[in-house]
Amino acid sequence: MIKLQQIHSITELLSRFVANVNLLNNISLYDINIISETILIPLFRIIYNHDLVNVNSKKKNYPGIDLIGIDLCSKKKIAYQITSQ
């Protein structure tokens, strides 16, 4: 029962996050998109076991890639582009 409650809590929080991003983007407030790049790093580590860094923290507006790193299981290099669309 506790696991089910945790799943519902996580689902609720992620739904709120998506709704907030959409609402803020609809009124041309895009800071959440930049912040999301960093917020997603620990989440991707937990869910996918990826060790990531935000490329934009090293070079502002890096072309085409926001997060780079490795998959800790396969040791393969990975990259993500974070978008609100």
C-alpha positions in Angstrom: 0.0 0.0 0.0 2.8 2.4 0.8 4.4 1.7 -2.6 1.1 2.6 -4.3 0.9 5.8 -2.3 4.4 6.7 -3.4 3.6 6.1 -7.0 0.6 8.3 -6.8 2.6 11.0 -5.1 5.3 10.9 -7.7 2.7 11.0 -10.5 1.0 14.0 -8.9 4.3 15.9 -8.5 5.4 15.2 -12.1 1.9 16.2 -13.4 2.2 19.5 -11.5 5.7 20.0 -12.9 4.4 19.5 -16.5 1.4 21.8 -15.9 3.6 24.5 -14.4 6.0 24.4 -17.4 3.1 24.6 -19.8 1.4 27.5 -18.0 4.6 29.5 -17.6 5.5 28.9 -21.3 2.1 30.0 -22.3 2.7 33.4 -20.7 6.2 33.6 -22.2 8.1 32.9 -19.0 10.8 30.4 -20.1 13.1 30.4 -17.1 11.6 27.1 -16.0 12.9 25.5 -19.1 16.5 26.4 -18.2 16.0 25.4 -14.6 14.5 22.0 -15.7 17.8 21.0 -17.3 19.4 20.9 -13.9 16.4 19.6 -12.0 16.2 16.5 -14.3 19.8 15.4 -13.7 19.2 13.6 -10.3 15.8 12.3 -11.6 17.5 10.7 -14.6 20.2 9.3 -12.4 17.5 7.6 -10.2 15.3 6.4 -13.1 17.8 5.5 -15.8 21.1 5.2 -13.8 22.7 8.0 -16.0 25.5 10.2 -14.7 24.9 13.5 -16.4 26.2 17.1 -16.5 24.5 20.2 -17.8 26.6 21.2 -20.9 25.0 24.7 -20.8 26.8 25.3 -17.4 30.1 25.0 -19.2 29.1 26.7 -22.5 26.0 28.8 -22.6 23.4 27.6 -25.1 25.4 24.7 -26.3 24.0 23.7 -29.8 21.6 20.7 -29.8 22.6 19.1 -26.4 21.6 20.0 -22.9 22.8 17.1 -20.8 25.7 14.7 -21.5 27.1 11.8 -19.6 27.3 8.0 -19.4 24.9 5.2 -18.7 26.4 3.7 -15.5 25.3 0.2 -16.5 26.4 0.0 -20.1 29.1 2.7 -19.9 27.8 4.1 -23.2 27.9 7.9 -23.8 24.5 9.5 -23.8 23.1 13.0 -24.5 19.7 14.6 -24.0 18.1 17.7 -25.4 15.5 19.0 -22.9 12.5 20.7 -24.5 9.1 21.8 -23.3 7.4 20.9 -26.7 
